[in-house]
């Protein structure tokens, strides 16, 4: 099946090159048959050599001095079109939101984001947990460790002596954007810390890298990957939540830099879980996509919220695959100005999203009922690996995607515990 494209009033312009970008571009194509333009960093990733994406790599696209002239020049070249500009990573969203606040984007650029100051504060974990307190949204017992504490050995020892939850515990950066701007050899997305000695060592490594913001030390909620949930929401420009889609995570990735990324999700509604978050978002007048990591805590029967990502997640195609196309919400509101009908909707039907092969699901999903559900959805054709779309075939890209998918056998064998 060959891809066919339709001329529209708009052009999607996406920042990044990973599975997040490919998934959003796929949503735009499936709903509107348009080709997206993607500005990414490297000649690799799912977006590279895709037939439905005009992929333009530049290693400095994530800097203000390259990003802004690049997207504005593209907008001027296509002045007769509306440019739907979306970031597919925290740093890219920050670039767009700051430029929009400063009035620095060309007038034909649509950026579906609210004020940068609000977005930046929400993605900082200690601020998010304060919001959770206000709205009765459960979150793990947490201690905020500051750079000032790390600077003085006595203050650091006093702070860590006062921790009142057991090992193993979780350590992660409060500001993920700033954290990844300071790479170091042992860097991980989040750490499971088994001892006081390890905790002190990791803290020293993080601050030695040049990172200056807070660290979050957190009670580790017990349970394997199958206890995780992921929630994606879309809020319109007035701050009203229009869509929520909850997924039950069956597997996460386990390599050091990918730890915590979703690998297998079944759509599964839970109105009680979603209700508190909807109130939180509307109280903030938050605008655009939001994404939350959640874990079921069998100790008290609650769902604990970990993160507030102010964008669609990298696994966003689990939403589109469930019948709630992420591109449609942006285009219908910002390009066509059409009312939302219905005014609010949630995903109800089972659907499987996976980036791992069937054999990995069969071997590593421990709960027999969840494993059977996932395999049944695959047999019934109600599943998707987002990087493989019919008609989007170039041999080099297809070979890379197959290799990436099959490599999960090795990764899970090496890292899954």
N, C-alpha and C positions, 0 to 999 in steps of 0.2 A: 504494500500500500504506500503510494507516494504522498508526501505532504503537499497540500495546496494552501495557498495563503490568500487572504482577503484584505483589500485596502480599507483601512479604518481612519477615523478622525484622530486617532492617537497612536503613539508608539511607546511600548513599555521599554524603559531603560533601567536595568538592574545592575547593582554593584556587587561584585563577587564572582566566583566561578565554581562554587562547590555544589553539593546536592540541594542546598537551600535555593540557590539561583535556578538550577535546572528545574526544580519542582514548581517554582513560581512561573517560570517561562512556560512550562508544560500546561499550567493552569490557564495562562493567557491564550495559548494556542488552542486548547480544547474548547474554551468558551467563545473565542472570537476569531480563531484562525489567523492570528497575527504572529509575525516574527519579532522576538525581543532582541534588543541590543544589550549586551552585557560587557561592562568594563571590569575585568578581573586583573589579578596580579601576574598569574603565571600561565604558561602554555601547557596546562594540565587541568584535571578535574572534569566532572561530568558535563560542564557547559562547553568545554573545548572540543571543537569539531562537531558540535551538534548542528543538524540541518535547520533546526527551528530557532537557533540563536546566532546572531551576528556577534561573535565573541572577539573582544579587542583587549589584549593583555597589555598591561603597563605596571611594572613593579612598584611604581610610586603613586598609583591611583588612590591609595588610602591616605594621601596627604592633601592638605588644603590647597597647596600651590599647584597640584596637578589635577585633583578632582574638580575644583570649581571651574577652571578654564575649559576642561574637557567637556563637562556636561553642558555648560553654557554655550560652547561652540557648537555642539551637536544640536542644541535647541534652536540656535540661530539658523543653522543649516536647514532645519525643518520647521520654520516659523509658521507654516500653515497647519501644523499638527499640534495637538496637546501631548506633552511628554510626561508620561506617568513614571516618576522617578522613585524607585524603592531600593532600600538597602537590605542586604541579605547577610548581615552580621552587625554586631553592636557598634563597631567603629564606623562602619559605613552609615548606619542610621544617625549616629552622632554628627557626622560630617554634613549630612543633608539637613538635619533639624537646625543646626547652628547657622547654616547658610540661609535657610528659610527665615529664621528669626531676624537675621541681619538684612533681609531684603536683597540678598546677593544673587538669587536665582532669576533666570530669565522669566518674563511674565507668562510664557506658555508652558512652564514646568509645573506639574502637579506633584506635590509631595504630601502624602497622606499621614502627616504627623502633627502632633501638638507642640507646645513650647519645649525647647530643649531642656530648660532648667527643670521642668517637671519630670521629663523622661530620665534625665541624668540622676535625679534624686531617687526615683523609684527603682532604678536598676542597682543602686547601692543597697546591699542586703540589710544593713542595720536600719535604714529608713523604711524598707519594706516591712520589716518585722514590727516597727512602730505602727505602721498602718494596719498590720494584722491584729495587733493589740486593740486598736480602736474599733475594729469591725468584727471582732470575735472570730477571726480566722486562725485556726491552730497552726503553730510552727514549732520546730524543735527547740528545746532549752538551749540558749545561746549566750556566749560571752564574746564581747567585742574587744579585740586586742589591738592596741594602737602602736604606731611607729615609735612614739615617745616611750612606751613601755619597753620596747626592744632596745632602745638606746642606753638604758641603764640596767646593769645586771641585777641590782637589788630590787628595782621596781618590777623587772621581768619575773624574778623568782617569786615575789609577793603575789603578783597577778596569777601566775600559774598555780601557786599553792592554794589559791582560793577557788579553783575550779571544783564544782560540786557534782560533776557527772563522771562516769567511769571510762577507762580505756576499754576497747578502742573508741576513739572519738574522731570527729571530722574537722579538718582545717581547710579553709578556702578563702580566696580574696573577697573582700567586700566589693571592690570595683574591678570587674573582670576586664574592662577595656584597658585600664591602666596596667593591670597585671600582665597581660599578654604583650604589652609594649616593652617589657623588660625580660627577655628570654634568658634562661639559664639551664644548665645541664640536667638538673633533676626536676624540672618544672612539670607539674601536673595540674589538670583542671581542678581537682580536689584531692585531698589526701585523707586516707584512713590511717590514723595515728595509733600505734600500739603501746607507746611508752612515753614517759616524761622526757627521756633522753632524745627520742626521735622527734618529739614535739619541739624541743628547743633547737635541734639541728635544722629542722625544716624552716622554722621562723627565721633563723639566722640566714639561711640560704635565700629566702624570699626577699628580705630587706637588703641583703648584700647585692641583689640584682639591680637596685635602684628604685624599686617599688616603694611608695611612701604612704599609701593609704592604709586603711584598717584591714585586719584579718578577722575572720569569723571562726571561732572555736565552738563546736556544736555537739550536742548529744547525738550519738549515732542511733538512728531509728533502726531496730533490728529487722531482718528480712532480706530476701534476695531480690533480684530484679523484678520479680512478679508482683511485688508489693508496690511498685511505682505506678504513678498515673501521670499523664500530661494533659494540660488544659490549654486550649487556644481560644481566644476571643477576638471579636472585631467590634470596635466602638466607633460610631460615626463622628462627624466633626462637631456635633453638639455634646459629645460625651455619653450618648446613649449606647448601651451594649445591644448589638443587633444579632450577634451569633456567638454561640459557645459550642465547642466540640471537645469532648473528653475522651481520652484514649487510655486503655489499660495496657501498660508496658509489660511485655513478656520477657524481653531480653534487652539489655543495654550492651554497648561496646565496652571492651575491657583493656584495650591498649592504653599505655600511659597518657598519651595526648588526646585520646578519644573517649576516655573513661567518662561514663555518664551519658554519652550520646545514645539516643534511642536506636535500637536495631530491629525491633519487632513490636507492633502495636495492634490491638484490637479496639475498635471504637466501642465505647460502653458508657451510656449516660448515667449521671448521678445528680439529680436536681438539688439535693441538699448540699452537696459539695460545691456546686456551681453558684448557689444562691449568695453566699457570703462574699464571694469574689465579685459577683456582678454589682453588689452594693458598694464594695470598695472602689471599683473602677468608676462607677457613676458619681460617687461622692468626690472623687478626684477630678472629674470631667476629663478623664484620660481619652486621648484620640488615637485611633489606629489599631494595629494588631498588638496583642499581648499574649505572653506564653508563660506558663507556670509549671514547675516541676513539683510533684506532690508524692508523698509516700504514706501508705497505710500503716498505722502504728497499732499492732495487735495488743499492746500493753494497756491501752485505754480505748481502743476502738475508734480512734479519730484519724483523719487524714491531715498530715502535717505538710505545710507549704514551705518550700525551700527557696525558690527564686522567682523574681519578677523580671522577665525579659521583655523589653519594650519593642518587640518586633514579632513577626511570625518565626516560629522555630525552624531548625534545619529539617525537621521531620514533617514540615507543614503539609506535605501531600497526603498525609493520613486524613486531613480535613477535606481536601479536594476529592480524594478517592471515596470518601463517605457521602459525597453528593453536595458538598458545601464549598464550591469553587472559590478559592481565596482571591483570585483576580476579579471575579464578578462584583464583590462587595465594593472594591475600590473604584472600578470603572463605572458601575451603575450610579454611585453617589457623586463622584468627582467629575466624570466626563459627561454623563447623560443627565444627571440631576434627577433621577427617578426615585420615587418613594420606596421604602423598604416594605416588601410584601412577602411573608408576614413581617410584622414589626420586630419580632424576636423569634429566633429559631435555634433549636439544638439538634445535634445528630442523634438519631435513635437506632438506626440499623447497624447490625454487625458488619464490619469490613476489616480486612487484614492489610496492614502496611508492613513491609519487611525489606530490609537490605541484606539479609542473610539467606543462604540456601535452605531448602526444606530439611536437609540432613542436620543442619545446625539446630533448627527448631526441634526436630525429633530427639536430638541428643541432649540439649541443654535446657529446654523448658521443663522444669521439674514437676510442676503440678499436672497430673494426668488429664484433668478436665480441660485446663487451658491449652495444653498441647493438642488434645483431640479437637478442640474448637478451631485452633489455628490450621491444622491439617485439613479439617473439613472445609473451611473457607477457601483453602487453596484448591481443593478438588472441585468445589462449586463455582470456581471462577470469580470469587468475591475477594480477591487479593491483588496486590500490586507491589512490584519493586519499581519505584518511581523513575529510576535512571534508564529503564528499558521501555521506550514508547514505540509503538508500531509506526513504521515509516521513517523514524529518525535513525537511519542506519548509515554509518560510514565504518568501514572495516576496522580502522585503527581505534576509533572510539569504542566500538563494540568489544574489541579484544581487551581494551583496558578495563572496561566495566565488568566483563566476565571475570577477569583476573582479580579485580577488587572484591567482587562478590565471593568468589571461591576462596580467596585468601582468609576469609573469616574462619574456615576450618582450622587453619594454623593458629590464628590469633586466639580463638577460644580455647584451643588445646593448651596454648602457652600461658594465657593469663586468667582464664575463668576459674574462680574459686567459689 
